[in-house]
């Protein structure tokens, strides 16, 4: 079961009592202060694209590159 914001349609929560009983997956990027809850693990990476494993090694730009 997915829950969405009634105003903008953003996904907020995910629940699956069959496979994840008692767990609510909160979309942390939708929180007012998402930096307050940094990730501590990565889950569901079985089908992750190979290049995603090294994303942190790529150059990063605050906005568009010059």
N, CA, C and O atoms as a GROMACS GRO file, in nm:
protein
  264
    1UNK      N    1   0.084  -0.116   0.000
    1UNK     CA    2   0.000   0.000   0.000
    1UNK      C    3   0.090   0.123   0.000
    1UNK      O    4   0.176   0.137   0.086
    2UNK      N    5   0.069   0.211  -0.095
    2UNK     CA    6   0.145   0.334  -0.104
    2UNK      C    7   0.057   0.452  -0.065
    2UNK      O    8  -0.061   0.456  -0.099
    3UNK      N    9   0.115   0.547   0.006
    3UNK     CA   10   0.042   0.667   0.046
    3UNK      C   11   0.107   0.787  -0.020
    3UNK      O   12   0.229   0.798  -0.026
    4UNK      N   13   0.024   0.878  -0.070
    4UNK     CA   14   0.071   0.994  -0.145
    4UNK      C   15   0.019   1.123  -0.084
    4UNK      O   16  -0.084   1.124  -0.017
    5UNK      N   17   0.090   1.232  -0.109
    5UNK     CA   18   0.047   1.365  -0.067
    5UNK      C   19  -0.076   1.404  -0.149
    5UNK      O   20  -0.075   1.395  -0.271
    6UNK      N   21  -0.180   1.448  -0.081
    6UNK     CA   22  -0.304   1.486  -0.150
    6UNK      C   23  -0.288   1.614  -0.231
    6UNK      O   24  -0.365   1.639  -0.324
    7UNK      N   25  -0.186   1.697  -0.198
    7UNK     CA   26  -0.167   1.824  -0.270
    7UNK      C   27  -0.079   1.808  -0.394
    7UNK      O   28  -0.114   1.859  -0.500
    8UNK      N   29   0.035   1.738  -0.380
    8UNK     CA   30   0.129   1.733  -0.492
    8UNK      C   31   0.146   1.594  -0.554
    8UNK      O   32   0.201   1.581  -0.663
    9UNK      N   33   0.099   1.491  -0.486
    9UNK     CA   34   0.108   1.356  -0.540
    9UNK      C   35   0.238   1.284  -0.508
    9UNK      O   36   0.256   1.170  -0.552
   10UNK      N   37   0.328   1.346  -0.433
   10UNK     CA   38   0.454   1.280  -0.398
   10UNK      C   39   0.428   1.155  -0.313
   10UNK      O   40   0.340   1.155  -0.227
   11UNK      N   41   0.505   1.050  -0.338
   11UNK     CA   42   0.496   0.931  -0.255
   11UNK      C   43   0.550   0.960  -0.117
   11UNK      O   44   0.657   1.021  -0.105
   12UNK      N   45   0.480   0.919  -0.012
   12UNK     CA   46   0.522   0.947   0.125
   12UNK      C   47   0.558   0.821   0.203
   12UNK      O   48   0.661   0.817   0.270
   13UNK      N   49   0.474   0.719   0.196
   13UNK     CA   50   0.492   0.597   0.274
   13UNK      C   51   0.466   0.475   0.187
   13UNK      O   52   0.397   0.482   0.085
   14UNK      N   53   0.522   0.362   0.231
   14UNK     CA   54   0.495   0.233   0.166
   14UNK      C   55   0.480   0.129   0.276
   14UNK      O   56   0.560   0.124   0.369
   15UNK      N   57   0.376   0.047   0.266
   15UNK     CA   58   0.353  -0.062   0.361
   15UNK      C   59   0.323  -0.190   0.284
   15UNK      O   60   0.255  -0.187   0.181
   16UNK      N   61   0.375  -0.302   0.334
   16UNK     CA   62   0.346  -0.432   0.274
   16UNK      C   63   0.341  -0.534   0.389
   16UNK      O   64   0.443  -0.592   0.426
   17UNK      N   65   0.222  -0.554   0.444
   17UNK     CA   66   0.206  -0.643   0.560
   17UNK      C   67   0.243  -0.788   0.528
   17UNK      O   68   0.277  -0.863   0.619
   18UNK      N   69   0.236  -0.830   0.403
   18UNK     CA   70   0.270  -0.967   0.367
   18UNK      C   71   0.419  -0.993   0.380
   18UNK      O   72   0.460  -1.092   0.439
   19UNK      N   73   0.500  -0.904   0.325
   19UNK     CA   74   0.645  -0.925   0.322
   19UNK      C   75   0.721  -0.845   0.427
   19UNK      O   76   0.831  -0.883   0.466
   20UNK      N   77   0.663  -0.734   0.474
   20UNK     CA   78   0.729  -0.649   0.574
   20UNK      C   79   0.631  -0.616   0.687
   20UNK      O   80   0.598  -0.499   0.708
   21UNK      N   81   0.586  -0.716   0.760
   21UNK     CA   82   0.486  -0.690   0.863
   21UNK      C   83   0.537  -0.593   0.969
   21UNK      O   84   0.648  -0.607   1.020
   22UNK      N   85   0.454  -0.493   0.999
   22UNK     CA   86   0.488  -0.396   1.103
   22UNK      C   87   0.585  -0.288   1.061
   22UNK      O   88   0.625  -0.206   1.144
   23UNK      N   89   0.625  -0.286   0.933
   23UNK     CA   90   0.724  -0.188   0.886
   23UNK      C   91   0.656  -0.087   0.795
   23UNK      O   92   0.576  -0.123   0.708
   24UNK      N   93   0.688   0.040   0.816
   24UNK     CA   94   0.642   0.147   0.728
   24UNK      C   95   0.767   0.210   0.668
   24UNK      O   96   0.853   0.260   0.740
   25UNK      N   97   0.778   0.207   0.536
   25UNK     CA   98   0.890   0.267   0.463
   25UNK      C   99   0.854   0.414   0.438
   25UNK      O  100   0.764   0.443   0.361
   26UNK      N  101   0.927   0.504   0.504
   26UNK     CA  102   0.903   0.648   0.488
   26UNK      C  103   1.000   0.701   0.384
   26UNK      O  104   1.120   0.676   0.392
   27UNK      N  105   0.949   0.774   0.286
   27UNK     CA  106   1.033   0.835   0.183
   27UNK      C  107   1.104   0.954   0.245
   27UNK      O  108   1.047   1.063   0.254
   28UNK      N  109   1.228   0.936   0.289
   28UNK     CA  110   1.298   1.036   0.368
   28UNK      C  111   1.319   1.168   0.295
   28UNK      O  112   1.327   1.272   0.360
   29UNK      N  113   1.328   1.167   0.164
   29UNK     CA  114   1.348   1.292   0.090
   29UNK      C  115   1.227   1.384   0.103
   29UNK      O  116   1.238   1.503   0.072
   30UNK      N  117   1.112   1.332   0.147
   30UNK     CA  118   0.993   1.415   0.162
   30UNK      C  119   0.984   1.480   0.300
   30UNK      O  120   0.895   1.561   0.324
   31UNK      N  121   1.075   1.447   0.390
   31UNK     CA  122   1.073   1.505   0.525
   31UNK      C  123   1.120   1.650   0.521
   31UNK      O  124   1.191   1.691   0.429
   32UNK      N  125   1.082   1.728   0.622
   32UNK     CA  126   1.126   1.867   0.631
   32UNK      C  127   1.277   1.877   0.651
   32UNK      O  128   1.340   1.971   0.603
   33UNK      N  129   1.336   1.781   0.723
   33UNK     CA  130   1.481   1.782   0.749
   33UNK      C  131   1.538   1.643   0.718
   33UNK      O  132   1.577   1.571   0.810
   34UNK      N  133   1.546   1.604   0.590
   34UNK     CA  134   1.593   1.470   0.557
   34UNK      C  135   1.738   1.442   0.599
   34UNK      O  136   1.774   1.326   0.619
   35UNK      N  137   1.820   1.547   0.612
   35UNK     CA  138   1.959   1.525   0.656
   35UNK      C  139   1.966   1.475   0.800
   35UNK      O  140   2.070   1.423   0.842
   36UNK      N  141   1.858   1.491   0.876
   36UNK     CA  142   1.856   1.446   1.015
   36UNK      C  143   1.853   1.293   1.025
   36UNK      O  144   1.880   1.238   1.132
   37UNK      N  145   1.820   1.225   0.915
   37UNK     CA  146   1.811   1.078   0.916
   37UNK      C  147   1.895   1.019   0.803
   37UNK      O  148   1.840   0.969   0.705
   38UNK      N  149   2.029   1.023   0.816
   38UNK     CA  150   2.112   0.967   0.710
   38UNK      C  151   2.096   0.815   0.701
   38UNK      O  152   2.067   0.750   0.802
   39UNK      N  153   2.113   0.758   0.582
   39UNK     CA  154   2.098   0.613   0.568
   39UNK      C  155   2.208   0.538   0.642
   39UNK      O  156   2.320   0.587   0.656
   40UNK      N  157   2.174   0.420   0.690
   40UNK     CA  158   2.272   0.336   0.759
   40UNK      C  159   2.293   0.203   0.688
   40UNK      O  160   2.390   0.133   0.718
   41UNK      N  161   2.204   0.168   0.596
   41UNK     CA  162   2.216   0.045   0.518
   41UNK      C  163   2.156   0.069   0.379
   41UNK      O  164   2.084   0.166   0.358
   42UNK      N  165   2.187  -0.021   0.287
   42UNK     CA  166   2.124  -0.023   0.156
   42UNK      C  167   2.051  -0.156   0.145
   42UNK      O  168   2.107  -0.261   0.176
   43UNK      N  169   1.925  -0.151   0.102
   43UNK     CA  170   1.848  -0.274   0.088
   43UNK      C  171   1.793  -0.283  -0.054
   43UNK      O  172   1.790  -0.184  -0.127
   44UNK      N  173   1.750  -0.401  -0.091
   44UNK     CA  174   1.690  -0.426  -0.222
   44UNK      C  175   1.785  -0.388  -0.336
   44UNK      O  176   1.744  -0.323  -0.432
   45UNK      N  177   1.912  -0.428  -0.325
   45UNK     CA  178   2.011  -0.393  -0.426
   45UNK      C  179   2.035  -0.506  -0.527
   45UNK      O  180   2.125  -0.496  -0.611
   46UNK      N  181   1.957  -0.611  -0.520
   46UNK     CA  182   1.977  -0.727  -0.608
   46UNK      C  183   1.972  -0.690  -0.756
   46UNK      O  184   2.048  -0.744  -0.835
   47UNK      N  185   1.883  -0.599  -0.794
   47UNK     CA  186   1.872  -0.559  -0.934
   47UNK      C  187   1.931  -0.422  -0.961
   47UNK      O  188   1.903  -0.362  -1.065
   48UNK      N  189   2.013  -0.371  -0.870
   48UNK     CA  190   2.074  -0.240  -0.888
   48UNK      C  191   2.159  -0.239  -1.014
   48UNK      O  192   2.231  -0.335  -1.042
   49UNK      N  193   2.150  -0.132  -1.089
   49UNK     CA  194   2.235  -0.116  -1.207
   49UNK      C  195   2.381  -0.115  -1.164
   49UNK      O  196   2.415  -0.057  -1.060
   50UNK      N  197   2.468  -0.177  -1.242
   50UNK     CA  198   2.609  -0.189  -1.206
   50UNK      C  199   2.677  -0.057  -1.176
   50UNK      O  200   2.758  -0.048  -1.084
   51UNK      N  201   2.644   0.047  -1.255
   51UNK     CA  202   2.712   0.175  -1.235
   51UNK      C  203   2.666   0.249  -1.109
   51UNK      O  204   2.733   0.342  -1.065
   52UNK      N  205   2.553   0.210  -1.051
   52UNK     CA  206   2.506   0.275  -0.928
   52UNK      C  207   2.599   0.249  -0.810
   52UNK      O  208   2.604   0.328  -0.716
   53UNK      N  209   2.672   0.141  -0.815
   53UNK     CA  210   2.761   0.103  -0.706
   53UNK      C  211   2.873   0.206  -0.686
   53UNK      O  212   2.930   0.213  -0.578
   54UNK      N  213   2.905   0.285  -0.790
   54UNK     CA  214   3.017   0.379  -0.782
   54UNK      C  215   2.974   0.524  -0.797
   54UNK      O  216   3.057   0.609  -0.829
   55UNK      N  217   2.848   0.554  -0.775
   55UNK     CA  218   2.797   0.691  -0.793
   55UNK      C  219   2.874   0.794  -0.710
   55UNK      O  220   2.898   0.905  -0.757
   56UNK      N  221   2.913   0.758  -0.588
   56UNK     CA  222   2.982   0.853  -0.500
   56UNK      C  223   3.120   0.892  -0.554
   56UNK      O  224   3.177   0.990  -0.507
   57UNK      N  225   3.173   0.818  -0.650
   57UNK     CA  226   3.305   0.848  -0.706
   57UNK      C  227   3.298   0.947  -0.823
   57UNK      O  228   3.402   0.997  -0.867
   58UNK      N  229   3.179   0.975  -0.874
   58UNK     CA  230   3.164   1.066  -0.988
   58UNK      C  231   3.174   1.212  -0.944
   58UNK      O  232   3.141   1.244  -0.829
   59UNK      N  233   3.220   1.300  -1.034
   59UNK     CA  234   3.221   1.442  -1.001
   59UNK      C  235   3.079   1.489  -0.966
   59UNK      O  236   2.981   1.440  -1.023
   60UNK      N  237   3.069   1.582  -0.873
   60UNK     CA  238   2.939   1.634  -0.830
   60UNK      C  239   2.937   1.785  -0.847
   60UNK      O  240   3.038   1.852  -0.822
   61UNK      N  241   2.824   1.838  -0.888
   61UNK     CA  242   2.806   1.983  -0.908
   61UNK      C  243   2.686   2.028  -0.827
   61UNK      O  244   2.583   1.961  -0.825
   62UNK      N  245   2.698   2.142  -0.760
   62UNK     CA  246   2.588   2.198  -0.684
   62UNK      C  247   2.470   2.230  -0.774
   62UNK      O  248   2.355   2.206  -0.738
   63UNK      N  249   2.500   2.283  -0.891
   63UNK     CA  250   2.400   2.312  -0.994
   63UNK      C  251   2.453   2.254  -1.124
   63UNK      O  252   2.530   2.158  -1.121
   64UNK      N  253   2.413   2.309  -1.239
   64UNK     CA  254   2.464   2.260  -1.366
   64UNK      C  255   2.613   2.293  -1.381
   64UNK      O  256   2.657   2.399  -1.336
   65UNK      N  257   2.691   2.203  -1.443
   65UNK     CA  258   2.833   2.233  -1.464
   65UNK      C  259   2.852   2.348  -1.562
   65UNK      O  260   2.768   2.372  -1.649
   66UNK      N  261   2.963   2.418  -1.547
   66UNK     CA  262   2.994   2.530  -1.637
   66UNK      C  263   3.020   2.482  -1.778
   66UNK      O  264   3.047   2.563  -1.867
   0.00000   0.00000   0.00000
